[in-house]
Amino acid sequence: MAMKPHAGTPPPTKIPVSGVYLFSEGDEPLYVGRSNRLRERYFLHTRNGSRHNQASFAFRIAVQLLDLPAARYTKEGGRKEIALMEDFIREFAAAKTRIRNMNYRYV
């Protein structure tokens, strides 16, 4: 949290290749992840074309807003089936936009 966040913009091109990253709104941390490709991972979370299995934070936001079960490991009601629902498609796109506007930090 001590790092000055990048807000509403992609991270600079010269960042560490791997590390831990944080998305937050204001001072509220919302999602922590780790990656061996920090910059690319940022874009997977925020790119319009990212799928449900690439933008896990956006998936989580959309599922919570629609009050759907957090995780199912069956074919029926699983991630692929959820990703086809019209309501989910709309909320998933909105979540990626929301994430693009969040504060982004990394170490």
N, C-alpha and C positions, 0 to 999 in steps of 0.2 A: 504494500500500500504506500510505501515511501516514494515509489517511482512516480514521476509526473505522468499521468495517463494520456494516451492518445484517444481523443474523443471524436467520433463521427468521421474519422479518416482511417485509411489503412495504416498499418505500422510502417515505419521507414524501411527502406530497402536494406539497410545495414543493421540488422539485429542478429543476436545469436542464432545459430542454426537450430539448436535444440534448447529446451528448457520448460519452465512452468509458466502458464499464462492465467490471467484472471480477467473476467468480464464483470463489471460492476455498474450500478446506476447510483450516482452520487457516492456516498461512502458505504453503500450496501453491496458487499460482494455477493454475486449471484452464481457464478460458475467458475470452477478451477479445473484446468486440464494440464496435461503435459504432452509434449510432442517432440519428435526428432526433426520436425520441419515446422518450426513456429510460424513463419510467415505464410506458408501454404495452408496450415491448419486454420489460421484466421480466415482466409478466404473460403475455405470449406464451410465454416460456420455461417458466413454472411452472403455468399454468392447466390443470386437468384436461382441458378440452375442446380444447386446442390440438392441431392436427394436425401431422403429421411435417414439413411444410414451414414451420411457424410456430415450432416448438420445436426448432431445429437442434442445440442443445447436448444436449438429452435424446435426440434421434435418435442423435447420435454416441455417447453413453454406452451406449444400448441395443444399437447395432450392435457396439460393442467387446465388451460382455459376452457377446453371442451369437456372437462371432467370425465376423461376416459381412463381406463386402467393404466397404471404406469408401465407395466411390462407384462407381456404374455409371451410364452415361449412355445406356442402352438400355432399351427397354420391358421386356425379360425380365430379372428380377432387380433392377429399378430401385426407387426409393424407394416408389412406389405399391404395388408388389408386396410389398415388405418390410413395409410398414405393415399389410398384411392378415394377416400371420403371427401365430398365437396367441401364440407365445413372445415375439415382438416387442411385441405389444400389452401384455402383462404387464410386460415390462422397460421399455418406454417410459413407462408410468404410474408405475412405481417411480422412474425417473430424474427425472421432473418433481417428485415428492415430495422426492427427494434434493436437487434444485436449490433448492427452497423453503427447505430447511434450511441451505443454504450461506451463507457470507458474501458480501455484495453491496456493491461500492463503485462510485463513479462520479466522473468529473471532467468 
